[in-house]
Amino acid sequence: MAKPNYAFEKRQRDLAKKKKKDEKRQRKLEAKAEPATDDAPTPPVDPADVD
């Protein structure tokens, strides 16, 4: 039986962790950037004030 290659398995785990961490960081950056584009929302228009 072939011996397990622990170094390869560890590298694969580390790469998976890094990928997940980068994806999470990207999601956070996108979520942070999205509200910044909508800084001044328009106030609701009251139909009574239109006249």
GROMACS elastic network, one bead per residue, 0.5 to 0.9 nm:
[ bonds ]
;  ai    aj funct       b0    kb
    2     5     6  0.89513   500
    4     7     6  0.88906   500
    4     8     6  0.89211   500
    4     9     6  0.86401   500
    5     8     6  0.55546   500
    5     9     6  0.65174   500
    5    10     6  0.88309   500
    6     9     6  0.50263   500
    6    10     6  0.60260   500
    6    11     6  0.85096   500
    7    10     6  0.51233   500
    7    11     6  0.61488   500
    7    12     6  0.86278   500
    8    11     6  0.50983   500
    8    12     6  0.61774   500
    8    13     6  0.86664   500
    9    12     6  0.51027   500
    9    13     6  0.62498   500
    9    14     6  0.86360   500
   10    13     6  0.50978   500
   10    14     6  0.61304   500
   10    15     6  0.85736   500
   11    14     6  0.50191   500
   11    15     6  0.60667   500
   11    16     6  0.85357   500
   12    15     6  0.51094   500
   12    16     6  0.61579   500
   12    17     6  0.86297   500
   13    16     6  0.50901   500
   13    17     6  0.61805   500
   13    18     6  0.86170   500
   14    17     6  0.50719   500
   14    18     6  0.61358   500
   14    19     6  0.85807   500
   15    18     6  0.50600   500
   15    19     6  0.60989   500
   15    20     6  0.85804   500
   16    19     6  0.51158   500
   16    20     6  0.61630   500
   16    21     6  0.85483   500
   17    20     6  0.51656   500
   17    21     6  0.60788   500
   17    22     6  0.86012   500
   18    21     6  0.50488   500
   18    22     6  0.61135   500
   18    23     6  0.85824   500
   19    22     6  0.51701   500
   19    23     6  0.61822   500
   19    24     6  0.86299   500
   20    23     6  0.51245   500
   20    24     6  0.61870   500
   20    25     6  0.86074   500
   21    24     6  0.51233   500
   21    25     6  0.61591   500
   21    26     6  0.86461   500
   22    26     6  0.61452   500
   22    27     6  0.86400   500
   23    26     6  0.50724   500
   23    27     6  0.62356   500
   23    28     6  0.86794   500
   24    27     6  0.50952   500
   24    28     6  0.62535   500
   24    29     6  0.86725   500
   25    28     6  0.51233   500
   25    29     6  0.62171   500
   25    30     6  0.86576   500
   26    29     6  0.50618   500
   26    30     6  0.61295   500
   26    31     6  0.85294   500
   27    30     6  0.51247   500
   27    31     6  0.60739   500
   27    32     6  0.84912   500
   28    31     6  0.50829   500
   28    32     6  0.60257   500
   28    33     6  0.85178   500
   29    32     6  0.50451   500
   29    33     6  0.60270   500
   29    34     6  0.85314   500
   30    33     6  0.50874   500
   30    34     6  0.60074   500
   31    34     6  0.53174   500
   31    35     6  0.70975   500
   32    35     6  0.62602   500
   32    36     6  0.69213   500
   33    36     6  0.52318   500
   33    37     6  0.67637   500
   34    37     6  0.56541   500
   34    38     6  0.72972   500
   35    38     6  0.53270   500
   35    39     6  0.67513   500
   36    39     6  0.55136   500
   37    40     6  0.87037   500
   38    41     6  0.62975   500
   40    43     6  0.87940   500
   42    45     6  0.86052   500
   45    48     6  0.87158   500
   45    49     6  0.76181   500
   45    50     6  0.78190   500
   46    49     6  0.54996   500
   46    50     6  0.69142   500
   47    50     6  0.53555   500
   47    51     6  0.77958   500
   48    51     6  0.65303   500
